[in-house]
Amino acid sequence: MRKLRMTIGKVTIDAELLDTPTAAALYAAAPFESRATIWGGEVYFTVPVRVEREEGAREVVEAGELAFRVEGEAVVVAYGPTPNSVADEIRLAMPANIWGRTGDDLRQLEKVEAGELIKVEALV
């Protein structure tokens, strides 16, 4: 199974890629770097990837699901409620492609500050 490692500041997250066009494009683009942006309980960052919105794109995600926002070409790693959330749900700003999953504890992203360096690399 293909994997990506995202090092976000001092936090490392390993992602298992799904069999989707978005996952394939992200894997092919690695390695690359970006900078973190924070929006409520999510960290997002722009990436050198352009893909179309996939069937099944959605706004509400589960903890551990990794998303890609077509508008703005951004990976979204959400770990808690955002300003758009109702109650405890994790609601993104707009529908996004789900491209991967992680079993890592995403609550560690609470320590990430806006502007921190993000490194994304492909794992075998």
N, C-alpha and C positions, 0 to 999 in steps of 0.2 A: 504494500500500500504506500502510495506517495505521501510525503509529509513536508510541511514547512515549519521552520522555527522562526518565531517572532521574538526578538529581544527588544523590549519596550522599556527604555530607561534601565532599571535594575531588575526588571521582571522578564522571565523567559516563559514563553508559551509554545508548546508543540501542538501543531494542528494536523489531524488526519484529513486528507482531502477526499471529497466526494467525487463521483464520476460526473462532473458537470463542465461545460465550456468555461465557466468562470474559474474553477479550480485549475483547469489545464492552463489557462492564460496566466494565472498568478504563478504557477510552478515554472512555466517557461520564462517568465520575466525575472525570476530570482537569480542572483542576489540583487537587492536594491535597498535603498535607505529612504526614510521619510522623517517627518516630525509629527509628534502627537498633538491632537486636538481633543479637548474634553467637552462632553455635553451630557450633563447629569451622570448616569451610570454607564457611560460608554466612552471608549477611546476610539477615535477614528483617525485615519491618515490616508493621504493621497498616494496612489500607486501608478506605475507606468503601464496601465492596462486599460483597454477599452473593450467592453463587451456589451451585448444587448441584455435587456431585462429578460430573465428566463421565466418560463412557466413555473408557477409555484413560488415566485418572489412574494415576500410578505413583510409586514410591518412588525408584527409581534413575534418575538423569538424566545427560545428557551435558553437558559444559562448554558454555556458551552457551545452553542451554535455560532458559527462565524459567518458574517454577511459581507456583501459587496454592494455598495450604492452606485448605481450606474451614473446618476447625476453627480458629477464631481469626481468620478473615478476613485472611490475611497473604500478601503477595508474598514469594517465596523466590528469592533469587539465589545459587545455589550455585556455588562455584568450585573446591572440593577436598573431600577426605574429611571426613566428619563423625564424631561419636562412634558412629554406627550403621553406618558403612562397613565393608566387608570389603575388605581390601587397598586399592587405589587408587580404588575406585569412589566415586561421589558418591551417597550414600544419604540421602534426606531422612528426617525423623522419622516421616512417614506419607505415604500416597499423596496426590499433589497434581495439580491440573489443569495441563497444559502450555499456556501461552497465548501465548508468544512466543519469539523467538530474538535473539541478538546476536552480532556478530562482534568486538565489543570485547574487549580483554584483561581478563578478570575477575580475574586474579591481582592487579590493582591494588586489589581490595577488601581485601586483607590489611592495608592501611593504615587502613581504616575502624575507628573505635572505637565501642563501644556508646553509644547516646544521641545520636549525631550526627544532625543534621537531614537529612531526605530530602525532596526536592521532585520531584514527578512532574508532567509537563506533556505535553499532546498535541502532536504535530508533524503538519504537513500531509502 
